[in-house]
């Protein structure tokens, strides 16, 4: 069993350094080509810089940047230091940032001047020893010794950096996931995940060395960490990265002009693309595109058939979770697709559908989707939440929290969640965080947050509100609440629906009966 770094180093020995590793495309569709040699050099510079800033093996290095190659350079640089990198979503608000920095015990924070407004927050986190700005001309004008700046041009001109020794079971990186009853959990993956990433790139996504790969997921999410950053690095695959916002008039020229061969994106993106007329797509040449994959939420049959018509290619659905590490169920190219089904087990996954007695269900019976313990890319911990980690494993199986069934041919079909996490646009939102922000507003006595079905987003955030006496609901108040959630958490977590009620239904233990709330939305 090898580590992420040993696999990366093996790839680097086989690659031509002057070949392009990443085609970085900005919002104006200008393309910057980053070579393998540049990735090695720039990551070494950052590893050396972090080491000189006393970054220790096992330290948690948080990367909070606008989309740029710096995320890739610092992520790999942190790995070379033996540190544990974690990428934060740039649209996170104050509360979302604070909770993750505290829960993850950030030791070092990489950021840029666009987040200067959060500097007081950064400095309030006692575990952070160094706050590093990547785009400041000089050390910030402050007496605070924790503030630093990094410039590639002025960094030590080292030609080589010797990575710290790690073993396959050491922590490698951290990704946050949302829980249904508390603040986010920090999922830790070990270096042993590397070989599983390679296999899924080769056997499921089937990306060849000469093919251009584009995974649209942001590195703050598990799909982006594994398949935007690590997958191409560990397989020597040239990839596309786009730093602009989603729009059909941007994405389609990228597919055409860059000649993307393998494309990995989300059903929400496909449903947004469906708003354009078929005539719009006839202007583009998609002949280079050979494989399309989907992740993050169920792929509806109507989306599958739309993709078949527009791109003349199947859309292959895949399934995994932050805790699962790599793709566990998929419609693999070359095998028959059943539209609406996630596919069959892949790699070393052993998924099973269990009933209430922890017995395997008969075909076509809905039950709990579980994974048998022992797969290589399984997470190793929820950081400092060992009891939560242990609770996910019962009788030799990992509980995914998903409900599904398996037909008599071995295909799995997703039915829904058996917890309260909201899957909106392929991102998981914990209702607890949203409720915490809304309850802090002066006008609100009580609140319950749940999921509502949505044709575009799959699910949208819905908030049931109990107002204080003499408070009248208004557009102005609704706007205030939306802004509060957006600024404190993120636009993804912002409720799309508000329902004013007299009380929030709870059981005898005081737990919100979200299933009752969901019924009211039907």
C-alpha positions as CSV (number, residue, x, y, z in Angstrom):
1,X,0.0,0.0,0.0
2,X,1.4,3.4,-1.0
3,X,0.9,7.0,0.0
4,X,-0.5,9.8,-2.0
5,X,3.0,11.4,-2.2
6,X,4.7,8.2,-3.4
7,X,2.2,7.7,-6.1
8,X,2.5,11.3,-7.2
9,X,6.3,11.1,-7.3
10,X,6.1,7.9,-9.4
11,X,3.9,9.8,-11.9
12,X,6.3,12.7,-12.0
13,X,9.2,10.4,-13.0
14,X,7.2,9.2,-16.0
15,X,5.9,12.6,-17.2
16,X,7.5,15.1,-19.5
17,X,7.9,18.2,-17.3
18,X,7.1,20.7,-20.2
19,X,3.7,19.0,-20.9
20,X,0.6,20.8,-19.7
21,X,-0.9,19.5,-16.4
22,X,-3.7,22.1,-15.9
23,X,-5.4,24.4,-18.4
24,X,-6.6,27.2,-16.1
25,X,-9.5,29.0,-17.7
26,X,-10.8,32.3,-16.3
27,X,-14.2,33.9,-16.6
28,X,-13.3,35.6,-19.9
29,X,-12.3,32.1,-21.2
30,X,-8.6,33.0,-21.4
31,X,-6.4,29.9,-20.9
32,X,-3.3,29.7,-18.8
33,X,-1.3,26.5,-19.3
34,X,0.4,25.1,-16.2
35,X,3.1,22.4,-16.8
36,X,4.0,19.5,-14.6
37,X,7.3,21.1,-14.0
38,X,5.6,24.2,-12.7
39,X,3.3,22.2,-10.4
40,X,6.4,20.5,-8.9
41,X,8.3,23.8,-8.6
42,X,5.5,25.8,-7.1
43,X,4.4,23.2,-4.7
44,X,8.0,22.8,-3.5
45,X,8.3,26.5,-2.9
46,X,5.1,26.5,-0.8
47,X,6.2,23.4,1.1
48,X,9.5,25.1,1.9
49,X,7.7,28.3,2.9
50,X,5.3,26.4,5.2
51,X,8.2,24.5,6.8
52,X,10.0,27.8,7.6
53,X,6.7,29.0,9.2
54,X,7.0,26.1,11.5
55,X,4.3,24.0,9.9
56,X,4.6,20.6,11.6
57,X,3.7,17.1,10.4
58,X,0.0,16.5,11.1
59,X,-0.9,20.3,11.3
60,X,-4.2,21.3,9.7
61,X,-3.5,23.7,6.9
62,X,-6.7,25.5,5.8
63,X,-6.8,26.9,2.2
64,X,-9.4,29.7,1.9
65,X,-8.8,31.3,-1.5
66,X,-10.7,32.5,-4.5
67,X,-10.4,29.9,-7.3
68,X,-6.8,29.9,-8.5
69,X,-3.9,27.6,-9.1
70,X,-2.7,28.6,-5.6
71,X,-5.2,26.1,-4.2
72,X,-3.4,23.3,-6.1
73,X,0.1,24.5,-5.2
74,X,-0.6,24.9,-1.5
75,X,-2.6,21.7,-1.2
76,X,0.3,19.7,-2.7
77,X,2.8,21.8,-0.7
78,X,1.0,21.0,2.5
79,X,1.0,17.3,1.7
80,X,4.8,17.5,1.1
81,X,5.2,19.0,4.6
82,X,3.3,16.0,6.1
83,X,0.5,18.5,6.9
84,X,-3.3,17.9,6.4
85,X,-4.8,20.4,3.9
86,X,-8.4,21.4,3.9
87,X,-10.0,23.6,1.3
88,X,-12.8,26.0,2.3
89,X,-15.6,27.2,-0.1
90,X,-15.0,30.8,-1.1
91,X,-18.7,31.7,-0.7
92,X,-18.8,30.7,3.0
93,X,-19.9,33.4,5.4
94,X,-18.6,34.3,8.8
95,X,-20.3,31.6,10.9
96,X,-19.5,28.8,8.4
97,X,-15.8,29.8,8.4
98,X,-15.5,30.2,12.1
99,X,-17.1,26.8,12.9
100,X,-14.9,25.0,10.5
101,X,-11.7,26.7,11.6
102,X,-12.5,25.9,15.2
103,X,-13.8,22.3,14.7
104,X,-10.8,21.5,12.5
105,X,-8.3,23.1,14.8
106,X,-6.6,25.1,12.0
107,X,-2.9,25.6,12.6
108,X,-2.2,27.5,9.4
109,X,-4.5,29.5,7.1
110,X,-3.8,30.4,3.5
111,X,-6.0,33.2,2.2
112,X,-6.0,36.3,0.0
113,X,-6.9,39.9,0.2
114,X,-10.5,39.4,-0.9
115,X,-11.1,37.8,2.5
116,X,-9.4,40.7,4.4
117,X,-12.8,41.5,6.0
118,X,-12.5,38.3,8.0
119,X,-9.1,39.0,9.4
120,X,-10.4,39.7,12.9
121,X,-12.2,36.4,12.8
122,X,-9.0,34.6,11.7
123,X,-7.0,36.2,14.5
124,X,-9.7,35.2,17.0
125,X,-9.0,31.5,16.4
126,X,-6.4,30.6,19.0
127,X,-5.1,27.5,17.2
128,X,-4.0,29.4,14.1
129,X,-0.2,30.1,14.3
130,X,0.2,31.6,10.8
131,X,-2.2,33.5,8.5
132,X,-0.6,33.7,5.1
133,X,-1.8,36.1,2.4
134,X,-0.8,35.0,-1.1
135,X,-1.3,38.3,-2.9
136,X,0.0,40.9,-0.5
137,X,3.0,42.9,-1.7
138,X,4.6,42.9,1.8
139,X,3.9,41.7,5.3
140,X,0.6,43.4,6.4
141,X,1.1,46.6,8.4
142,X,0.4,45.1,11.8
143,X,2.4,44.2,14.8
144,X,0.7,40.8,14.9
145,X,3.4,38.2,14.3
146,X,0.9,35.7,13.0
147,X,0.4,37.6,9.8
148,X,2.6,36.7,6.8
149,X,2.6,37.1,3.0
150,X,3.8,34.7,0.3
151,X,5.0,35.6,-3.1
152,X,6.3,32.9,-5.5
153,X,8.6,35.4,-7.2
154,X,10.3,36.3,-3.9
155,X,10.3,32.9,-2.3
156,X,13.5,30.9,-1.8
157,X,14.6,29.6,-5.2
158,X,14.8,26.0,-4.2
159,X,15.0,23.3,-6.9
160,X,13.9,20.4,-4.7
161,X,12.0,19.8,-1.5
162,X,12.3,16.5,0.3
163,X,8.8,15.5,1.5
164,X,8.4,14.4,5.1
165,X,7.9,10.7,5.5
166,X,4.4,9.6,6.0
167,X,2.8,6.1,6.0
168,X,-0.4,5.0,4.3
169,X,-2.4,5.2,7.5
170,X,-1.4,8.8,8.4
171,X,-4.0,11.5,7.9
172,X,-3.7,13.1,4.4
173,X,-6.5,15.6,4.0
174,X,-9.7,16.9,5.6
175,X,-13.1,17.6,4.1
176,X,-16.2,18.9,5.9
177,X,-19.6,17.4,5.7
178,X,-22.9,18.5,7.2
179,X,-24.7,16.7,10.0
180,X,-28.4,16.8,10.7
181,X,-28.2,17.6,14.4
182,X,-25.1,19.6,14.9
183,X,-22.3,21.6,13.4
184,X,-20.2,20.3,10.5
185,X,-18.0,17.3,10.9
186,X,-14.4,17.2,9.8
187,X,-13.9,14.0,7.8
188,X,-10.3,12.8,7.8
189,X,-8.9,10.6,5.0
190,X,-5.6,8.7,5.1
191,X,-2.8,8.5,2.5
192,X,-3.9,5.0,1.7
193,X,-6.7,6.5,-0.4
194,X,-4.3,7.2,-3.2
195,X,-4.4,3.8,-4.9
196,X,-8.2,3.8,-4.8
197,X,-8.3,7.2,-6.4
198,X,-6.1,5.9,-9.2
199,X,-8.3,2.9,-9.7
200,X,-11.5,4.9,-10.0
201,X,-9.8,7.3,-12.5
202,X,-8.7,4.4,-14.6
203,X,-11.5,1.8,-14.2
204,X,-14.6,3.9,-13.6
205,X,-14.0,7.3,-15.2
206,X,-11.6,5.5,-17.7
207,X,-9.5,8.6,-18.4
208,X,-6.5,7.7,-20.6
209,X,-3.1,9.5,-20.4
210,X,-3.7,11.4,-23.6
211,X,-7.3,12.5,-22.8
212,X,-8.3,15.9,-21.3
213,X,-10.4,15.6,-18.1
214,X,-12.7,18.2,-16.6
215,X,-14.2,17.7,-13.1
216,X,-16.3,20.8,-12.4
217,X,-16.5,20.3,-8.6
218,X,-14.9,22.9,-6.3
219,X,-12.0,21.4,-4.2
220,X,-13.9,22.3,-1.0
221,X,-16.1,19.3,-1.6
222,X,-15.0,15.7,-1.6
223,X,-15.5,15.3,-5.4
224,X,-13.3,18.3,-6.0
225,X,-10.6,17.3,-3.6
226,X,-10.4,13.7,-5.0
227,X,-11.2,14.2,-8.7
228,X,-10.3,17.9,-9.4
229,X,-7.0,17.9,-7.5
230,X,-5.7,14.4,-6.6
231,X,-7.1,12.3,-9.4
232,X,-5.3,14.1,-12.3
233,X,-2.1,14.5,-10.2
234,X,-1.9,10.8,-9.3
235,X,-2.6,9.6,-12.8
236,X,-0.6,12.1,-14.8
237,X,-3.8,13.4,-16.5
238,X,-4.1,16.8,-18.1
239,X,-7.2,18.6,-16.6
240,X,-9.3,21.7,-17.2
241,X,-10.1,24.1,-14.4
242,X,-12.5,26.9,-14.7
243,X,-12.6,29.8,-12.2
244,X,-15.7,31.6,-13.5
245,X,-19.3,31.1,-12.6
246,X,-21.6,28.5,-14.1
247,X,-23.2,29.5,-17.4
248,X,-24.0,27.5,-20.5
249,X,-22.4,30.2,-22.6
250,X,-19.1,29.6,-20.8
251,X,-19.2,25.9,-20.3
252,X,-20.1,24.9,-23.8
253,X,-17.2,26.8,-25.5
254,X,-14.8,25.2,-22.9
255,X,-16.1,21.7,-23.9
256,X,-15.7,22.6,-27.6
257,X,-12.6,24.7,-27.7
258,X,-10.5,22.7,-25.2
259,X,-11.7,19.4,-26.7
260,X,-12.6,17.9,-23.3
261,X,-12.8,14.1,-23.6
262,X,-14.0,13.1,-20.1
263,X,-16.4,15.4,-18.3
264,X,-17.5,14.9,-14.6
265,X,-20.3,17.3,-13.3
266,X,-23.6,17.3,-11.4
267,X,-27.3,16.8,-12.2
268,X,-28.0,20.4,-11.1
269,X,-25.7,21.6,-13.9
270,X,-27.4,19.4,-16.4
271,X,-30.8,20.6,-15.4
272,X,-29.6,24.3,-15.7
273,X,-28.3,23.5,-19.2
274,X,-31.7,22.1,-20.1
275,X,-33.1,25.6,-20.0
276,X,-31.3,26.4,-23.2
277,X,-33.0,25.4,-26.4
278,X,-31.7,22.5,-28.5
279,X,-30.9,25.0,-31.2
280,X,-28.3,26.6,-28.9
281,X,-26.3,23.4,-28.7
282,X,-26.2,22.9,-32.4
283,X,-23.7,25.7,-32.6
284,X,-21.1,23.7,-30.8
285,X,-18.9,20.8,-31.8
286,X,-18.8,18.1,-29.1
287,X,-17.1,15.5,-31.2
288,X,-14.1,15.3,-28.8
289,X,-16.4,14.4,-25.8
290,X,-16.4,10.7,-25.3
291,X,-17.5,10.1,-21.7
292,X,-19.8,12.1,-19.4
293,X,-20.3,11.3,-15.7
294,X,-22.6,12.7,-13.0
295,X,-22.3,13.0,-9.2
296,X,-23.8,14.6,-6.2
297,X,-27.5,13.7,-6.4
298,X,-29.8,11.4,-8.3
299,X,-29.7,11.6,-12.1
300,X,-33.2,11.7,-13.4
301,X,-34.1,9.7,-16.5
302,X,-35.3,12.9,-18.2
303,X,-31.8,14.4,-17.8
304,X,-30.2,11.2,-19.0
305,X,-32.2,11.2,-22.2
306,X,-31.7,15.0,-22.7
307,X,-27.9,14.4,-22.5
308,X,-28.1,11.6,-25.0
309,X,-29.8,13.8,-27.5
310,X,-27.6,16.9,-27.0
311,X,-24.2,15.3,-26.6
312,X,-24.8,12.0,-28.3
313,X,-23.3,10.4,-25.3
314,X,-24.6,8.5,-22.2
315,X,-24.4,10.3,-18.9
316,X,-23.0,7.8,-16.4
317,X,-24.3,8.2,-12.9
318,X,-22.0,7.6,-9.9
319,X,-22.4,7.5,-6.2
320,X,-20.1,8.1,-3.2
321,X,-19.9,10.2,-0.1
322,X,-17.4,12.4,1.7
323,X,-16.8,9.5,4.1
324,X,-16.6,6.9,1.3
325,X,-13.6,8.7,-0.3
326,X,-14.0,7.4,-3.9
327,X,-16.7,6.3,-6.2
328,X,-18.5,3.2,-4.8
329,X,-21.4,2.7,-7.2
330,X,-21.4,3.6,-10.9
331,X,-22.7,3.1,-14.3
332,X,-19.3,2.1,-15.9
333,X,-18.8,2.8,-19.6
334,X,-19.2,-0.3,-21.6
335,X,-22.0,-1.7,-19.4
336,X,-25.7,-1.3,-19.9
337,X,-27.3,1.7,-18.3
338,X,-30.7,1.7,-16.6
339,X,-31.8,5.4,-16.5
340,X,-32.7,6.4,-13.0
341,X,-30.3,3.8,-11.4
342,X,-26.9,4.7,-9.9
343,X,-25.3,1.6,-11.3
344,X,-23.5,-1.3,-9.8
345,X,-20.8,-1.7,-7.1
346,X,-17.3,-0.8,-8.3
347,X,-13.7,-1.3,-7.1
348,X,-13.6,-2.9,-3.6
349,X,-17.0,-1.6,-2.6
350,X,-19.4,-4.1,-1.1
351,X,-22.7,-2.2,-0.8
352,X,-25.8,-3.9,0.6
353,X,-29.4,-2.9,1.4
354,X,-30.3,-3.7,5.0
355,X,-33.7,-3.9,6.7
356,X,-34.5,-2.9,10.3
357,X,-33.2,-6.2,11.6
358,X,-29.8,-5.6,9.9
359,X,-30.6,-8.4,7.4
360,X,-30.0,-8.1,3.7
361,X,-33.2,-7.1,1.8
362,X,-34.7,-9.0,-1.1
363,X,-34.3,-7.5,-4.5
364,X,-36.4,-4.3,-5.1
365,X,-37.1,-3.8,-1.4
366,X,-36.2,-0.4,-0.1
367,X,-33.8,-0.3,2.9
368,X,-30.7,1.3,4.3
369,X,-27.8,1.6,1.9
370,X,-24.7,0.4,3.8
371,X,-21.1,-0.4,2.9
372,X,-19.3,-3.5,4.3
373,X,-16.3,-2.4,6.4
374,X,-12.8,-2.7,4.9
375,X,-12.8,-0.7,1.7
376,X,-9.5,1.1,1.1
377,X,-10.8,4.7,0.7
378,X,-12.9,4.6,3.9
379,X,-12.4,7.7,6.1
380,X,-10.4,7.2,9.3
381,X,-12.2,9.6,11.6
382,X,-14.4,12.6,12.3
383,X,-11.8,14.8,13.8
384,X,-12.2,14.8,17.6
385,X,-15.7,13.3,17.2
386,X,-14.8,9.7,17.8
387,X,-18.2,8.7,19.1
388,X,-19.9,10.1,16.0
389,X,-17.4,8.1,13.9
390,X,-18.1,4.9,15.8
391,X,-21.9,5.5,15.5
392,X,-21.6,5.2,11.7
393,X,-20.4,1.6,11.9
394,X,-22.9,-1.1,13.0
395,X,-22.4,-4.9,12.9
396,X,-19.6,-4.6,10.4
397,X,-21.3,-2.1,8.1
398,X,-21.0,1.6,7.5
399,X,-24.3,3.4,7.6
400,X,-24.5,5.9,4.6
401,X,-27.8,7.5,5.7
402,X,-29.2,6.9,2.2
403,X,-32.3,4.8,1.4
404,X,-32.1,2.7,-1.7
405,X,-32.9,-0.7,-3.3
406,X,-31.1,-3.1,-5.5
407,X,-32.8,-4.8,-8.4
408,X,-32.4,-8.5,-9.4
409,X,-29.6,-7.5,-11.8
410,X,-27.5,-5.8,-9.2
411,X,-28.3,-2.2,-10.1
412,X,-28.8,0.2,-7.2
413,X,-31.5,2.9,-7.1
414,X,-31.4,5.9,-4.7
415,X,-34.7,6.6,-2.9
416,X,-33.9,9.3,-0.4
417,X,-32.1,10.2,2.9
418,X,-33.0,8.6,6.2
419,X,-31.6,11.6,8.1
420,X,-32.4,15.3,7.8
421,X,-29.4,16.5,5.7
422,X,-30.5,18.6,2.7
423,X,-29.0,17.8,-0.7
424,X,-29.3,21.1,-2.7
425,X,-27.4,21.4,-6.0
426,X,-25.3,18.4,-5.0
427,X,-24.1,20.1,-1.8
428,X,-25.2,18.8,1.7
429,X,-26.6,21.4,4.1
430,X,-27.1,20.6,7.7
431,X,-30.4,22.2,9.0
432,X,-28.9,22.8,12.4
433,X,-26.5,25.5,11.1
434,X,-29.3,27.3,9.3
435,X,-31.6,27.1,12.3
436,X,-28.8,28.6,14.5
437,X,-28.5,31.7,12.2
438,X,-32.3,32.2,12.0
439,X,-32.8,31.8,15.7
440,X,-30.3,34.6,16.3
441,X,-32.6,37.1,14.5
442,X,-34.7,39.3,16.9
443,X,-38.0,38.6,15.2
444,X,-37.9,34.8,15.5
445,X,-39.0,32.7,18.5
446,X,-38.6,29.2,16.9
447,X,-37.5,27.7,13.6
448,X,-37.4,24.3,11.9
449,X,-35.5,23.8,8.7
450,X,-36.0,20.9,6.3
451,X,-35.8,20.0,2.6
452,X,-38.4,20.7,-0.1
453,X,-38.5,19.1,-3.5
454,X,-37.2,21.3,-6.3
455,X,-37.1,20.6,-10.1
456,X,-33.7,22.3,-10.6
457,X,-31.9,22.0,-7.3
458,X,-33.2,18.5,-6.4
459,X,-33.9,19.8,-2.9
460,X,-34.2,23.3,-1.6
461,X,-33.9,24.6,1.9
462,X,-37.3,25.4,3.5
463,X,-37.6,27.2,6.8
464,X,-40.7,27.1,9.1
465,X,-40.7,30.2,11.2
466,X,-42.5,31.1,14.5
467,X,-42.5,34.9,14.9
468,X,-42.4,36.8,18.1
469,X,-45.6,38.5,19.2
470,X,-46.6,41.6,17.3
471,X,-44.1,40.8,14.5
472,X,-45.7,40.8,11.0
473,X,-44.2,38.8,8.1
474,X,-43.1,41.0,5.2
475,X,-40.9,41.0,2.1
476,X,-38.4,43.1,4.0
477,X,-38.2,40.6,6.9
478,X,-37.8,37.7,4.4
479,X,-35.0,39.6,2.7
480,X,-33.3,40.2,6.0
481,X,-33.4,36.5,6.9
482,X,-32.0,35.5,3.5
483,X,-29.2,37.9,3.8
484,X,-28.4,36.7,7.3
485,X,-28.1,33.1,6.2
486,X,-26.1,34.0,3.1
487,X,-23.6,36.2,4.9
488,X,-23.2,33.8,7.9
489,X,-23.2,30.5,6.0
490,X,-23.4,30.6,2.2
491,X,-25.8,31.2,-0.6
492,X,-26.2,27.4,-0.9
493,X,-27.7,27.2,2.6
494,X,-30.1,30.2,2.1
495,X,-33.8,29.1,2.4
496,X,-35.8,29.3,-0.8
497,X,-39.1,28.8,1.1
498,X,-40.3,30.4,4.3
499,X,-43.5,29.1,6.0
500,X,-45.0,31.0,9.0
501,X,-46.4,28.7,11.6
502,X,-47.7,28.9,15.2
503,X,-45.3,26.2,16.5
504,X,-42.6,23.8,15.4
505,X,-43.6,20.1,15.9
506,X,-41.3,18.3,18.3
507,X,-41.3,14.9,20.0
508,X,-41.1,14.4,23.8
509,X,-37.3,14.8,23.7
510,X,-37.6,18.1,22.0
511,X,-36.3,17.0,18.7
512,X,-37.9,18.7,15.6
513,X,-40.2,16.4,13.7
514,X,-38.8,17.3,10.3
515,X,-40.8,14.5,8.6
516,X,-44.0,16.4,9.7
517,X,-42.6,19.6,8.3
518,X,-41.8,17.9,5.0
519,X,-45.3,16.5,4.7
520,X,-46.7,20.1,4.9
521,X,-44.6,21.0,1.8
522,X,-46.2,18.4,-0.4
